[in-house]
Structures are given as structure tokens and as C-alpha cells.
Amino acid sequence: MNFKTKFWPNRSEKYDMGLWSVIALGIGSVVGAGIFALLGQVIMSAGYWTYGAFAVAGTAALFSGYSYGELAARYPDAGGLTDYFRRAFSCKCVSGTLSLIYMLTSAVSISMMAKSFGIYFTALLKGTDYGWMTVNEFAAVLIVGLALLNMMSAGDVGRAEILLVTLKILILGSLIGAAMWNADLTLSNVLPQPTLMSFWGAIGVTFFAYAGYGVITNAAADVQHPKRTIRLGIYITILAVMALYMALAHVVLNFIPAADLEKNADTAVAVAADKLLGKWGYGLIYVAAVMAFVSGINATFFSIFRISRSLAEQGVLPKIYEKKFWKRGTYGNILTSAIVLLAAIFMDFSSIVNLSSGAYLVSYLGIFAANWHLRRETGSSKILILAGFGLMLFILTAFIVSIAAG
């Protein structure tokens, strides 16, 4: 019996996710560790050009979202990205390698977010009855819990994601609202004048804050009208996230003294909250950061569990990724979760960030290549594919140059 028939309801029988669930899944995956950890660093590199860095990276995300949306509309398969690579490249070594790169870097990014969750949560609970728990213990609890959630139905994942994203956006929205209300507190900061090289490097870092919207295509088999819902979900997610990032950049640029920003670049959003909302606002931002890690991990598990099943069907991964363990989970999912757990405990944080960033950019370039090969079937625009590929290649080059120079 076909795996999808055994573990997935027939598309005509049940649709677990609607447009808002899909958008929540996308925002949950995108607005994660990146914006909390990297916003201050981007501002220190790009200064008042930060808006431009977010705009360029967001434009690249929209181009990539176009290719993702066209492919998802034509091939609404649960495997998402891996199915596109398989259809576009006849050589299994090419399609399988690209798919494995994406799956493994997504898994490593879960380790990064889980470790960040542990760091934030131990700081948040310091001095309480739970202060004895370590960073890795918090990370382990989160990884195991969300892995089990993603072995349940897509509807459970979607409903959990809507709740997490709503709370997270409300908290960040309160910070933005406080900045608008206290416009008289804005500062005339004198930030270091960015060089063209530092601006290019900032764009490469900034794109990492957008990475993750491709997870929406993995829900195509769980929505009733994938052609409309997936496209809309991708575009709305990217535009909403771009607006959010611009607003947060405005808050940090205009409400934190340059000296404080330089000293607290890693926690710039929390420092802004402390100034505008007081200690309770500072605590709320910590809660929002924790929610970002939780929802980001939740959405990424959703993606890689489906990708691993698709790769098993293609013969790229072993059969344990098809053998049922519990509900929709497989023994392969257990193995993947164990690898994620070990990486969270033993890998260096900065190495994980650099590896994930570069590999994500390679994977997104692969999406443009796949859509180019399949453009006659998807009806995609040659101009939009080539323009997006060129911009993404530029961002990857800038990222590599910035790492080499740094």
C-alpha cells in the first residue's frame, strides 16, 4: 500500500489546514531566532541602511516565494521542495543531494533554535523554583515535545501555530505601538557610516531572518485549494514579516542610544522594550523570543518530517522513514529527532548559524533552478525566475565574502 494512503487521509476526504493556519505556519517558521539575535548586529553593520538591507532581502524572498508558489500550485505534494527537485532533475544524485542539504540544515537550525530557547528560558526563570534546569535540559524538553506534536495531525500543528504566532505578534506589536505613542523619545543617533561591503554582508545576514517561508509548501496536501491558498499564504507571510522587521528596525534605530546598542547588539529588541515598556516589557520580549523559538521549531519539524517521508519514497533515505511508529510519525522521525538533540547539545552556536545560513541560500537557489527546468509545466515567467536567481546568487556571494572578511 502507498505510504500516503496509509498515513495520510485522501485529499478528497479531509483538509486539515486553511489559509490562516498556513500563514501562521509560515510566520511561525520565519519570525524565529533570527530577528531577536541578529537585528542589532545588522544595524551595527548597515546603520540607517538597515531598511535597505531588509528591503533587498525581502524582495529576494518574494522572488523565491513566486517560484515556490508556482511549483506548489502545479505539484501539491506533501514532500514540497523535495518533490520539485525530483521532478526537475532526472539525476537522483542532484535532486537527492539538494533535498538532503535542505533537510539536514533545517534539522541543524532546530538545534540552534532549541539552544537559544534554553538560553532565553534559563535567564527568564533565573531565581525561580525552575532555575536549576540547564540550557541543554530545556532544549531537550522542547525538541522531544515538538517532535511528538508533529507526529500528530496537521490540524493539531496548525492550531498550535495560530496560537503561538498570535501571542508573539501581539507582544511585538505592543513594542511597536509604544514606540509610536512615545515618538517624542526618539534619539538622534550617530551610528558608524556603513561601507558598501558591510552593507552587502548585512543583506546576507538579513536573509537568514526571512528563511523558512518555504515550509508553507509542505502543507499543500493538507489544504482544499492549494493553488490559491499556498500562493496567498507565501505572499502574505513575506509581506507581513517584511513590515514587521522594518517596524522593529525603526524602534531599535530610534529608541536605543548608539553606545547601548553597541554593547547590547545581541539583545537589541529587549533593550528597546526595557526603555519603552519598562521591566514588564523587557520580560514580555523574552517571552516573545521563547515563543519565536517554539513556533519556529514546530514549523520546521513539520517540514522535515514530510521531506524525510518523500525522500524515503524516492529511495534516498532508508525505509525506516516510511515505517510507522506512532500516529503519523515514523521510526525515521525518531532518528532525526535524536540527531537534532545531539547537535543541540554538542555543536557550537555560531557554527550552526553560519552553516544554516549558507546552506539555506544554496537550497533557495535550487528552487529557482527547479522552476526554470519546469517553467513550461508551471507557466512561470522566465524574467521573474532569472531576476530572482541573480539576486539570490548576489546575496549568497555577499554572505560568503562577509564571512571570509570577518
N, C-alpha and C positions, 0 to 999 in steps of 0.2 A: 504493500500500500504506500502511496506517496506520502512523504513526511508532512507536507502542508495539510493533507486531508486528515491525517491522524491528530495533529496538534493544533490546527487552525480551523475554525468554522469556515464553511463555504462562504464566499463573498456575497452570494445571494441570500444567505441565511442570517447573517449578523454583521453589523457595523458598530464597532465599539467607540469610535472617536469622531467628533465633529470638528468644525473649524476652530472653535475656541480651545479645544483640547490640543489640536495640532499647533496653534500659535503658542499656547502655554508650554508645550514640549520644546518648541524652537527657542523661545525666550529663556526657558529654564536651562537649556544647553548653552546658549550664547552668553547670557549675563551670569557669569560664574566667577571663578577666582581671578581671571584676568583684570577686570576693571578695578577690583579692590586692591590688587597687588601692584598693578602696572601703571595706573593713571598718573601718579606722582612722578614716576620715572619718565614717562612720555613727556610730561610738562617740563621737567628739568632738561630734557634733550631738545624739545621743539619750542619751548616758550609759548609765545602767543600764536605760533604757527600750529599749535596743538589742534585747533579747529580744522585746519587744513589736513593734518595727518589723519584725523578721524573721518573727514570727508572723502579723502582719497581711498582709504582702506574700506570705507562703507560702499563706495562706488564699485570697487573691485568685488565686494561681496554681492552687490546687486547683479553684476555681470555673471558671476558664478551661480547666483541664485536663478538667473534666467536659464542657464544650461541645466541645472538641477531640475527646475520646474518642467522644462520641455521633456527631459528624459523620463521623469516620474509620470507625466501625463501619458506618455506613449507606452511605458512599461511599469505599470503599478504593481510591482512585486515587493514582497516583504524584505528581500535582500537589499533593496535600494542600490547603493553605489556599486556593490559587487556585481549585481546583475548588469549594470550598464557597462562595466569593464568587460564582462564575459561576452556580451553581445557585440561590443565594439572591436575587441581584439581576439582574433581567432587563435592566437598562440596563448596557451594556458600559462606559460611562464611569465608573460607580460601581464595578463589580467589577474592571475593569481598573486603575483608579486605586489602589484599596486593595491590589491584588496587587503593583503596581509599587512602591508605598510600602514594602511589606514586603520585596520583593526587593532594592531599592536600599539600604535601611537595613541589611539583612543583609550586603550586599556591603561597605558602609562599615564595619560592625562588624568584618569580616575585616581591613580595613586597620588598624583600631585595634589588634586583637589581634596582627597581624603586626608593627606598630611596637613594641608592648610587648614582644613576643618579642625583637626586635632590641635593645631597651634592656637587658632582663634578660640576654640572652646575651652582649652585649659586656662587661657587668660581670662575668659569670661567668668569661669567658675572658681577662679583663684580665691581662696579663703572660705569657700563653702564646704559642705559635707562631701562634695564630689571632687574636691581639689586634689585628692590623692591619685586620680587617674592620669595616666601619661598621654602624650601626644599619640603614640602608636596604638594605645588601647582604644582611644576614641576613634581613630582611623579604622581600626579593625571592626569595631562595632558597626560603624557606618557602612563599610564595604559589605559585610555579611548581611545586614538588614536590607540594604537596597538591592543586593543581588537576589535575595529571596522575593522581594516585591516584584522584580522584573520577571520572575518565573510564573507570576500570576497573569491575569488577563490584561490586555492593552487598555481596557477601560479603567482598571484599577490604577494603572500608571498615569493615564490621562487625568483622572480626577485628582490624584495626589499632586500632579504637576500644577493644575489650575490653582489649588490652594496655596502651594508654596510660592508660585510666581505672583499671585495676588498680594500676599503679605509682603513679599520682597519689594515689589513696585510701590506699594503704599508707603513703606519706610523710606525708600529713596525719594519718592515724590514729596514726602514731608520735608526732607532736607532742601530740595529744590524750591518748594513753596516758601520755606523760611528765608531762603536767600532773596527771593522776590519781595517778600514782606519787609526785609531789612536792607533794602537797596542802599540806604544811607551809610551802611557799614563797609561798603566796597573800598578796596585799597588801590593805591596807585603803585603797583608792584614794579620793581625794576628787575626783570629776570635776565639771565645771561642771553646774549644775542645768539641764536642758533646758527650753525653753519649748514650749508646745503647737505653735507654728509650726515650730520646729526639728525637733520630733518628726514632724510631717506631712511636712516636707521630707526627713527621713531615710527615711521609708517610700517616698517616690518614688524615692530613690536606691537603696534596698534592692531594689526590684522588679527593677531592672536586673540584679542578681545572679541572679535567677531566670529572666530572659528566655532563651528558647532551647528550652524543652521542647516547643514545637510542632513542632520538627524531626522528632519521632517519627512524626507522622502521614505524613510523606513516605516512610516505609518500609512503609506499609500494603500496597502492591502486591507487596512482597518477602517477606511472611510468610504462613504457611499459614492461620492462623486470626486474621485482623485484628481481628475483633470482640472477642475475648478478649485477644489479645496487645497490641494498641495501647492499650486501656484500662488494662490492668495495667501496661504499660510507663510510661505517663504518671503514674499514681498513685504507683507505687513510686519513680520518679525524683524527683518533687516531695517526697515524704515523706523520702526518703533525703537529699536535698540540704538540706531544712529542718533535719534532725537534725545534719547536718554543720556547717551555718552556726551553729546555736545553740552547738554544742560549741566551734567556733573563736572565737566571740564570748566565751564563758566564759574561754577561755585568755587572750585579749588583755585582757579586762577585769580579770582577777585576777592576772596574772603580769607585767604591764608597769607600772612607775611612771607616774603621770599625766603627769609632766614629760617623760619619754621618749616616751610615746605622742603627746603634742602635737608633739614635734619630729620624730617618725618615723611620722606617721599614714599616709603612703603605703606604707610597708613594715612595717606593724604585725605581720603574721604572721611575717615573717622575724626581726624583733626578738625576738618571743616564743620562736622556735626557738633563737635565739642564747643566750637566758637558760636555757632548759630542756635543750637538747641540745648546747650548745657550738658551736664553729665548723663542725663537720661537719654539725650540724643546720641551721645557717644556710645552708650550701651546698645541703643537700637541699631546703630550701624553695625556693631559687632554681630547682633542677631541677624541683620540682613546679609552680612557676609557669610555667616554659617548657613543660612537658607540658600544662598547662591551656590555654595559648595554642595549642599544636599541635592538641590534640584538639578545642578549640572551633572553630578554623578548619576542621578536617577535617569536622566535623559540619555546619557552616554551608555549606560548599561543596556537600556532599551535598544540602542543602535547596534552595539557589538554582539549582543545575543542573537539578533536577527541576521547580522552579517555572517556570524560563525555557522549558522544553520545553512545559509546559502552556499558558503564555501564547502561545507561537508557534502552537500548535494552535488557539487561540481567535482568532488574528489580531491580538492585542495587540502582540506582538513580531514582528520580521521573520523571514522564512523561514530565515535563516542559523542560527537557534536549533533548526531541525529538520534541517539538512544535516549529515550525519555527517562528522566529522574523523578520529577515531581511537577504536576500540572503542566505548564508549557516549558519547563526547564529541562535541560539535558545534562548528562554527565560531563559533557564538554564545557557547559556553563560553569560547573563546579570547578573544573580545572582552570578556566580563565580567571575566575574569582580568586582562586588560590595564588595565581601568578600576580594578579593585581595587589593582593595582600602582601606578598613578599616584596614586591617593588616598593610599596609604600613604606615598608619597614627598613629596607636596606639601601635604597637609591638616594643620591644627593638631590636636593630640591632644584637647584639652579640647572643641573644637568638635565633633569626631567623637563624643565621649561624649554630649554633650547632644543632638545630632541623633538619634543612635541610640536613646537612652532615650525621648524624646518620641514618635518615630515607632513604636517597638515598642508603646508603650501604645495609640496610635491603632489599630494593627493588631489588638491583642488585643481592643479594644472592637468592632472589626469582626467578630471571631469570634462574640461574643455576639449581635450583630445578625443575623448569618447563621443562627445556630442558632435564633433567635427566629422568623425567617421560615420555617425548615424544621422547626419543632418537631413538626408533625403527622407528618412523614415519619421523623424521628429518634426520636420518642416521648420527647422531653426534657421535664423538669419546668419549668413556667413560673416557679415560685418560685426555683429554682436559677439560671435564666438571668437573671432580673431582679435577684436579690441580687448575683450576680457582676458584672453590668453596673454596678450602683450603686457597688459597692466599687472597681471598676477606674476608674470615672469620678472618684471621690474621689481616688484615688492620682494620676491624671493632673493633676487640678486642683492638688493639693498640690505636685506636681513643678513645674508652671508657676509657681505662687506663690513657691516657694522660689528658683527661678532669677531671677524678677523682683525679689525682695527682696535677693538676693545680689549 
